């Protein structure tokens, strides 16, 4: 049986981490190594995971000073020895068949990357909504690589991480997006799993609820540009139109969703960055048929509209004055 490495970053997840780890030890597929990286927790998280590790030899616990989720995930990647690699955050959990379904899908499709759906749940377990991918078709239907871009719902052949030396960039938010972008470009064999076995718990202390945009965090400027450079060096083997659309979606998310409350200097920095990235790496971005408002791309209309509007704003140089309105 092939071993699967599961990296679990933990930071002050005392109320959730036992459920998370138990959902992994109770997997129907047994050949696992569960790499728990305690990122300087100040609550009882470390004590809980050490108690669980004492009962199950598949759990390996590592402790480090608080350095952020990117550094914690990177530590787990360095320690991983399995044939496959995936991530589960310390306050989330997965279904009992989660890993076996991933493996079956990877085997049936010869896939290097498998993308599954997500169930957004309350702390009680009540499902708020699900996001479930349908089929992936190279060059024709590549939308799910960016519609579900969280690495926690992705299943990778681990050798790819070493072949391309992919790591998360510490100190920036949105660290998943550049990683997902890179693998969407270089993986020839990608498959989707029409299941929502990853349970993303919505609670008051979660990262999504606490995010305050550019007031508190730096966006993934370095990570995204590094991903673009690495993808070009390795060779983009899938649709360049979808690859470009993925980048436009990341930039539109940064511009419309993440820049709230930013200072004038931060807004100007973001606008300068967007313009430079498009002019440098995608000089023909305005001709991308998938970036049109009524394109064939199967993405939510709100995302289409955001990308379409961003293209117009960059072309007309309206990106700077409009940013002042969005920051209010």
VENNOR-V915925 format. One record per residue. N is the residue number from 1. RES is the residue in one letter. OMEGA is omega in degrees with one decimal (999 if undefined). D_FIRST is the distance of its C-alpha to the first C-alpha in Angstrom with 2 decimals. Layout:
N|RES|OMEGA|D_FIRST / N|RES|OMEGA|D_FIRST
This chain:
1|X|179.7|0.00 / 2|X|-179.6|3.78 / 3|X|176.2|6.43 / 4|X|177.2|9.41 / 5|X|178.4|12.86 / 6|X|-179.3|15.62 / 7|X|-176.7|19.13 / 8|X|174.0|21.81 / 9|X|-176.9|25.39 / 10|X|173.2|27.80 / 11|X|178.3|31.58 / 12|X|179.4|33.85 / 13|X|-174.3|31.55 / 14|X|-175.0|32.68 / 15|X|-170.6|33.25 / 16|X|-166.3|29.88 / 17|X|178.7|27.19 / 18|X|178.0|26.43 / 19|X|178.3|25.75 / 20|X|-175.7|23.59 / 21|X|178.6|21.34 / 22|X|177.2|21.28 / 23|X|177.7|20.13 / 24|X|179.4|17.00 / 25|X|-179.9|16.44 / 26|X|177.1|16.97 / 27|X|177.3|14.28 / 28|X|174.4|12.87 / 29|X|-169.5|9.34 / 30|X|-170.2|9.04 / 31|X|-174.2|6.72 / 32|X|160.4|9.87 / 33|X|-175.5|12.71 / 34|X|-174.0|15.98 / 35|X|-178.0|18.65 / 36|X|180.0|22.03 / 37|X|177.2|24.95 / 38|X|-173.1|28.26 / 39|X|176.3|30.84 / 40|X|-180.0|33.91 / 41|X|177.9|34.11 / 42|X|176.4|37.50 / 43|X|-177.3|36.70 / 44|X|-176.1|34.46 / 45|X|-176.7|31.12 / 46|X|178.9|30.12 / 47|X|-178.8|31.15 / 48|X|-177.0|29.09 / 49|X|176.6|25.80 / 50|X|175.9|26.48 / 51|X|178.0|27.08 / 52|X|179.7|23.81 / 53|X|179.2|21.97 / 54|X|-178.6|23.79 / 55|X|-175.6|22.14 / 56|X|-174.2|18.50 / 57|X|178.7|17.12 / 58|X|-179.2|14.61 / 59|X|175.3|17.84 / 60|X|-174.3|19.59 / 61|X|177.2|23.15 / 62|X|-179.3|25.34 / 63|X|177.0|29.00 / 64|X|173.5|31.29 / 65|X|-177.0|34.77 / 66|X|-177.3|35.09 / 67|X|179.3|34.34 / 68|X|-174.7|33.12 / 69|X|-179.7|29.92 / 70|X|179.7|29.53 / 71|X|178.7|29.64 / 72|X|178.0|27.25 / 73|X|178.9|24.62 / 74|X|177.7|25.27 / 75|X|178.8|24.75 / 76|X|178.4|21.32 / 77|X|-179.5|20.41 / 78|X|-177.6|21.69 / 79|X|-172.5|19.58 / 80|X|179.1|16.22 / 81|X|-176.4|13.54 / 82|X|176.0|10.55 / 83|X|179.7|9.90 / 84|X|-175.1|11.56 / 85|X|172.5|14.60 / 86|X|-174.6|16.77 / 87|X|173.3|19.82 / 88|X|179.4|21.37 / 89|X|-171.0|24.97 / 90|X|177.1|26.03 / 91|X|177.1|28.39 / 92|X|176.7|26.16 / 93|X|-175.6|23.40 / 94|X|179.6|20.85 / 95|X|-178.4|20.26 / 96|X|-177.2|17.71 / 97|X|-171.6|15.83 / 98|X|-176.4|16.17 / 99|X|-179.0|12.66 / 100|X|177.8|11.31 / 101|X|175.7|14.44 / 102|X|-177.7|13.97 / 103|X|178.8|10.60 / 104|X|-179.0|12.30 / 105|X|179.0|15.34 / 106|X|-180.0|13.95 / 107|X|-179.0|12.38 / 108|X|-175.6|15.62 / 109|X|-175.5|17.82 / 110|X|-170.3|16.20 / 111|X|171.9|17.12 / 112|X|-179.5|17.19 / 113|X|175.6|18.69 / 114|X|-179.2|18.57 / 115|X|178.4|21.49 / 116|X|-178.5|21.82 / 117|X|-178.1|24.93 / 118|X|170.9|26.47 / 119|X|176.7|28.37 / 120|X|-171.3|31.29 / 121|X|170.6|32.15 / 122|X|178.4|34.84 / 123|X|179.0|34.21 / 124|X|-176.0|34.83 / 125|X|179.0|31.93 / 126|X|-178.7|34.36 / 127|X|178.5|33.06 / 128|X|175.6|35.60 / 129|X|176.8|34.14 / 130|X|174.3|31.01 / 131|X|-172.3|30.17 / 132|X|-178.1|27.91 / 133|X|168.3|27.36 / 134|X|-169.6|28.10 / 135|X|172.3|27.14 / 136|X|176.3|26.88 / 137|X|-176.2|28.74 / 138|X|-179.9|29.11 / 139|X|-176.2|32.80 / 140|X|-177.0|33.86 / 141|X|-177.6|32.02 / 142|X|-172.8|30.46 / 143|X|-172.1|31.94 / 144|X|175.2|28.87 / 145|X|177.1|27.86 / 146|X|174.0|30.91 / 147|X|171.2|31.56 / 148|X|-174.0|28.39 / 149|X|177.2|28.24 / 150|X|-178.0|26.84 / 151|X|-179.7|23.72 / 152|X|176.8|22.60 / 153|X|178.0|21.92 / 154|X|-176.6|20.23 / 155|X|-169.4|16.58 / 156|X|162.8|16.42 / 157|X|-168.8|14.59 / 158|X|-177.6|15.34 / 159|X|179.8|16.78 / 160|X|-179.4|19.63 / 161|X|179.0|20.87 / 162|X|179.8|21.34 / 163|X|-176.8|22.67 / 164|X|-178.7|25.34 / 165|X|179.5|25.68 / 166|X|174.9|25.71 / 167|X|176.0|26.71 / 168|X|-176.6|28.66 / 169|X|-178.9|32.40 / 170|X|172.3|33.83 / 171|X|-180.0|37.12 / 172|X|175.6|36.98 / 173|X|-176.5|36.18 / 174|X|-173.2|34.22 / 175|X|179.3|31.60 / 176|X|-168.6|28.98 / 177|X|179.1|31.20 / 178|X|177.6|31.39 / 179|X|178.6|27.63 / 180|X|178.1|27.12 / 181|X|-177.3|29.98 / 182|X|-177.5|28.60 / 183|X|176.7|25.21 / 184|X|-178.0|27.09 / 185|X|-169.5|29.14 / 186|X|-179.4|26.73 / 187|X|179.2|23.59 / 188|X|-175.1|24.30 / 189|X|-179.9|21.50 / 190|X|178.3|21.81 / 191|X|174.9|21.07 / 192|X|179.7|22.27 / 193|X|-175.7|20.84 / 194|X|177.5|23.85 / 195|X|177.9|22.92 / 196|X|-175.1|24.43 / 197|X|174.0|21.87 / 198|X|-175.9|22.88 / 199|X|-177.9|25.96 / 200|X|-173.2|28.38 / 201|X|178.7|30.88 / 202|X|179.7|34.48 / 203|X|-170.5|36.57 / 204|X|-176.8|39.63 / 205|X|-178.6|37.95 / 206|X|-177.3|35.24 / 207|X|-178.1|35.44 / 208|X|-178.2|36.63 / 209|X|-175.7|39.47 / 210|X|-176.7|40.58 / 211|X|-179.4|40.53 / 212|X|173.7|44.08 / 213|X|-174.6|43.75 / 214|X|175.9|45.49 / 215|X|-175.5|47.54 / 216|X|-170.1|44.70 / 217|X|172.2|41.99 / 218|X|-179.8|41.71 / 219|X|-171.8|40.02 / 220|X|-178.2|37.30 / 221|X|-178.5|39.88 / 222|X|-177.0|38.38 / 223|X|-179.4|34.77 / 224|X|-179.2|35.70 / 225|X|176.5|37.82 / 226|X|178.2|35.23 / 227|X|178.3|32.67 / 228|X|-179.1|35.32 / 229|X|180.0|36.06 / 230|X|-179.8|32.44 / 231|X|178.7|31.85 / 232|X|179.3|34.99 / 233|X|-179.3|34.12 / 234|X|-177.6|30.66 / 235|X|177.3|32.10 / 236|X|-173.0|31.99 / 237|X|179.7|30.19 / 238|X|-174.7|30.59 / 239|X|177.2|33.84 / 240|X|177.5|36.29 / 241|X|178.0|38.18 / 242|X|176.9|35.26 / 243|X|177.7|34.42 / 244|X|177.7|38.07 / 245|X|176.8|38.10 / 246|X|179.8|35.19 / 247|X|178.3|37.33 / 248|X|178.6|40.39 / 249|X|177.5|38.58 / 250|X|-178.2|37.59 / 251|X|178.2|41.19 / 252|X|177.4|42.65 / 253|X|178.1|40.59 / 254|X|-174.2|41.86 / 255|X|-172.7|45.39 / 256|X|-172.4|45.84 / 257|X|-167.4|43.53 / 258|X|-175.4|43.03 / 259|X|-177.0|46.47 / 260|X|177.5|48.32 / 261|X|-175.9|50.73 / 262|X|175.2|50.46 / 263|X|178.7|53.44 / 264|X|180.0|55.32 / 265|X|179.6|53.89 / 266|X|178.3|50.29 / 267|X|179.6|50.99 / 268|X|178.2|52.61 / 269|X|179.4|49.70 / 270|X|-179.7|47.28 / 271|X|178.2|49.62 / 272|X|-178.3|50.09 / 273|X|-178.8|46.35 / 274|X|-179.9|45.76 / 275|X|-177.7|48.64 / 276|X|-179.4|47.56 / 277|X|-178.6|43.92 / 278|X|-179.1|45.06 / 279|X|-176.9|47.86 / 280|X|-171.5|45.80 / 281|X|-176.0|42.50 / 282|X|-176.1|43.52 / 283|X|179.0|47.23 / 284|X|-174.0|47.08 / 285|X|-176.7|45.42 / 286|X|-179.3|48.36 / 287|X|-178.1|47.74 / 288|X|-177.9|44.21 / 289|X|-178.9|44.53 / 290|X|179.6|41.59 / 291|X|178.4|43.53 / 292|X|-174.4|46.34 / 293|X|-178.0|47.10 / 294|X|179.5|46.57 / 295|X|179.0|43.83 / 296|X|-178.4|41.16 / 297|X|-176.7|38.47 / 298|X|178.5|36.91 / 299|X|178.6|37.25 / 300|X|-176.9|39.41 / 301|X|179.9|43.07 / 302|X|177.8|43.49 / 303|X|176.1|41.03 / 304|X|-178.0|42.78 / 305|X|-179.8|46.10 / 306|X|179.2|45.03 / 307|X|-179.8|43.86 / 308|X|-178.8|46.96 / 309|X|178.4|49.28 / 310|X|178.7|47.77 / 311|X|179.1|48.34 / 312|X|-177.7|51.94 / 313|X|178.7|52.54 / 314|X|-179.1|51.33 / 315|X|-174.9|53.39 / 316|X|-177.6|56.50 / 317|X|176.0|56.10 / 318|X|-175.3|56.13 / 319|X|-177.7|52.95 / 320|X|-179.7|55.02 / 321|X|-179.8|57.60 / 322|X|180.0|55.16 / 323|X|178.8|52.96 / 324|X|178.9|55.89 / 325|X|-176.9|55.88 / 326|X|-175.2|52.14 / 327|X|-175.5|52.29 / 328|X|999|54.76
